[in-house]
């Protein structure tokens, strides 16, 4: 998630979560449920965990014995607020991956989440170089897709690039990740983004300032749920449909 989210931490009860956040969470839950990962796994580490929304949905499902959240925006003040917001849950917070690796030395089967993070890095190796240990770990990577729809909205969010699925695969393959599942999701959002690009209509909203009403929020969530189910159906038929995001579930 994007660092822009942190502006809302002190006002948790009064903000509306963006439909993209909740839908992306549902996508992750579905892929993990369909995977061959044996849950509960010993450890889940969420890299770029933002306001810790996603990892706490995994805590609620009891998918691991230990949970760690990592984000460069985590100051002592932010961590204290996150603990308060989440009732002092079992999630442990770190400011960077190096700090986590130095502190948590015991090697156990781990699921690393790296969702919408690589595009924020000028060089992906900043993170991928630190994920070199081969301890029967799993990795879920997700990134925004298609440079052709890169816009000022990406600049607003701090993105350096967007990827095709092949480009993401190549990056991961060069870093010795074994890809066991891959694809795109949110086809409808890709179509809307292409239309915005054609009309030269740039968005100035980030996910921390969603102010649409309940009806619109529910409508978008419903649309994205249907969108995702359709893409899963086509995937079972061996047909890959492009979407606004692409992902790879890997093992190392």
C-alpha positions in Angstrom: 0.0 0.0 0.0 1.0 3.6 -0.4 2.5 5.8 2.2 -0.3 8.3 1.6 -2.5 6.1 3.8 -0.7 7.2 7.0 -2.5 10.5 7.0 -5.6 8.8 8.2 -4.2 6.7 11.1 -5.4 9.0 13.8 -8.9 9.2 12.4 -9.6 5.4 11.9 -13.3 5.6 12.9 -14.1 8.3 10.3 -12.6 7.2 7.0 -14.0 5.0 4.3 -11.7 2.2 3.0 -11.2 2.4 -0.8 -12.9 -0.4 -2.7 -9.6 -1.2 -4.4 -8.2 -2.0 -0.9 -10.9 -4.4 0.1 -11.1 -6.0 -3.4 -7.3 -6.5 -3.5 -7.5 -8.1 -0.1 -10.2 -10.5 -1.4 -8.0 -11.3 -4.4 -5.2 -12.3 -2.1 -7.4 -14.4 0.2 -8.7 -16.3 -2.9 -5.2 -17.0 -4.3 -3.9 -18.2 -0.9 -7.0 -20.4 -0.5 -6.4 -22.0 -3.9 -2.7 -22.4 -3.4 -0.9 -25.5 -2.1 0.5 -23.7 0.9 -0.3 -25.5 4.1 -1.9 -23.1 6.6 -1.4 -22.1 9.2 2.2 -21.5 8.1 4.8 -20.6 10.7 5.2 -17.0 9.6 3.7 -14.3 7.4 5.8 -11.2 6.5 4.0 -8.3 4.8 6.5 -6.1 3.0 5.1 -2.6 2.3 2.2 -3.3 4.7 0.9 0.3 4.9 -1.7 0.7 7.6 -1.5 -3.1 8.3 -5.0 -3.7 7.0 -4.1 -6.7 4.9 -2.0 -8.6 7.4 -4.7 -8.1 10.1 -7.2 -9.8 7.8 -4.8 -12.8 7.7 -4.5 -12.7 11.5 -8.3 -12.9 11.7 -8.2 -16.1 9.5 -5.4 -17.6 11.7 -3.2 -18.3 8.7 0.1 -18.2 10.6 1.7 -18.5 14.0 3.7 -15.3 13.7 3.0 -12.1 11.8 5.4 -9.3 10.8 4.6 -6.0 9.0 7.3 -4.0 7.3 7.1 -0.4 5.9 9.6 2.4 5.6 7.0 4.8 7.0 6.9 3.1 10.3 8.2 5.5 12.9 7.9 4.8 16.7 4.8 7.1 16.6 3.2 5.3 13.7 3.8 1.9 15.2 2.3 3.0 18.5 -0.8 4.2 16.7 -1.1 1.0 14.6 -0.9 -1.0 17.8 -3.7 1.1 19.3 -5.8 0.9 16.2 -5.5 -2.9 16.1 -5.9 -3.7 19.8 -2.3 -4.6 20.4 -2.5 -7.6 18.1 0.3 -10.1 17.7 1.7 -8.3 14.6 5.3 -7.1 15.0 6.4 -4.0 13.1 9.7 -3.2 11.4 10.8 -0.2 9.4 12.7 -2.1 6.8 13.5 -5.7 5.6 17.1 -5.6 6.8 16.0 -4.8 10.3 13.6 -7.7 10.3 16.2 -10.1 8.9 18.8 -9.1 11.6 16.2 -9.4 14.4 14.2 -12.5 13.4 16.9 -15.0 12.8 15.1 -18.3 13.3 14.5 -20.0 9.9 11.0 -21.3 9.6 8.6 -21.7 6.6 7.5 -18.2 5.7 5.0 -16.5 3.4 6.3 -13.2 2.2 3.7 -10.7 0.7 5.1 -8.0 -1.6 2.0 -6.4 -3.0 2.3 -3.1 -4.9 5.9 -2.5 -3.7 8.3 -3.3 -6.5 7.0 -0.4 -8.7 8.0 2.0 -5.9 11.6 1.0 -6.2 14.0 2.5 -8.8 15.8 -0.9 -8.7 13.8 -4.0 -7.5 17.0 -5.6 -6.2 16.7 -3.3 -3.2 14.3 -5.8 -1.8 14.9 -8.9 -3.9 18.5 -9.2 -2.9 17.4 -9.6 0.7 15.1 -12.5 -0.2 17.8 -14.9 -1.2 17.6 -17.5 1.6 16.2 -20.9 0.4 14.2 -22.1 3.4 11.1 -23.5 1.7 9.5 -20.1 1.7 6.6 -18.7 -0.4 6.4 -15.3 -2.0 3.3 -13.4 -3.4 4.2 -10.5 -5.6 1.7 -8.1 -7.2 2.3 -5.0 -9.3 0.4 -2.6 -11.4 0.2 -3.7 -15.1 0.9 -2.1 -18.4 3.2 0.9 -18.9 0.8 2.0 -21.7 -1.6 3.3 -19.0 1.1 4.9 -16.8 -0.2 8.4 -15.9 0.1 11.2 -13.4 -1.8 9.0 -11.0 1.1 6.7 -11.0 3.4 9.6 -10.3 1.1 10.7 -7.5 1.5 7.3 -5.9 5.3 7.2 -6.3 5.5 4.6 -9.1 8.5 4.3 -11.3 7.0 1.8 -13.7 4.2 -0.6 -14.5 4.8 -4.2 -15.6 3.5 -6.8 -18.0 3.2 -10.3 -16.6 6.2 -11.4 -18.7 8.3 -8.5 -17.3 7.4 -9.5 -13.8 8.3 -13.1 -14.5 11.6 -12.1 -16.0 12.6 -10.0 -12.9 11.7 -12.9 -10.6 13.3 -15.6 -12.7 16.6 -13.6 -12.7 16.4 -13.6 -8.9 15.9 -17.4 -8.8 12.3 -17.4 -7.7 10.3 -20.5 -8.9 6.9 -19.3 -10.2 4.1 -21.6 -9.4 1.1 -19.4 -10.2 0.7 -16.2 -12.2 -1.9 -14.0 -13.9 -3.7 -10.7 -14.1 -6.7 -9.4 -12.2 -9.1 -6.4 -12.4 -9.8 -6.4 -16.1 -12.6 -3.8 -15.9 -10.2 -1.3 -14.1 -7.7 -1.7 -17.0 -10.5 -0.8 -19.4 -11.4 2.3 -17.4 -7.8 3.3 -17.1 -7.3 3.0 -20.9 -10.4 5.2 -21.4 -9.0 7.8 -18.9 -5.7 7.7 -20.8 -7.5 8.2 -24.1 -9.5 11.1 -22.8 -6.4 12.5 -21.1 -8.3 12.5 -17.8 -5.9 12.2 -14.9 -6.9 11.2 -11.4 -5.8 13.2 -8.4 -7.2 10.8 -5.7 -5.1 8.5 -3.6 -6.7 5.7 -1.6 -6.5 7.8 1.6 -9.0 10.4 0.5 -11.9 8.2 -0.7 -15.1 10.2 -0.1 -17.7 8.4 -2.2 -20.9 7.3 -0.5 -21.8 3.8 0.7 -23.9 3.1 -2.5 -21.0 3.8 -4.8 -18.5 2.0 -2.7 -20.7 -1.2 -2.6 -21.3 -0.9 -6.3 -17.6 -0.8 -7.1 -16.9 -3.6 -4.8 -19.6 -5.7 -6.4 -18.3 -4.9 -9.9 -14.7 -5.9 -8.9 -15.9 -9.1 -7.3 -17.8 -10.1 -10.5 -14.8 -9.0 -12.6 -12.4 -11.2 -10.5 -14.7 -14.3 -10.6 -15.0 -14.0 -14.4 -11.2 -13.8 -14.7 -10.9 -16.9 -12.5 -13.4 -18.7 -14.8 -11.4 -17.9 -17.9 -8.2 -18.9 -16.2 -9.6 -22.4 -15.5 -10.3 -22.6 -19.2 -6.6 -21.7 -19.9 -7.3 -18.2 -21.1 -5.4 -15.3 -19.6 -7.2 -12.0 -19.6 -5.2 -8.8 -19.0 -6.0 -6.7 -16.0 -4.8 -3.6 -14.2 -2.6 -5.7 -11.9 -0.5 -8.8 -12.4 0.8 -11.3 -9.8 3.1 -14.2 -9.3 3.1 -16.7 -6.4 6.6 -18.1 -6.1 8.6 -20.5 -4.0 12.3 -20.5 -3.1 
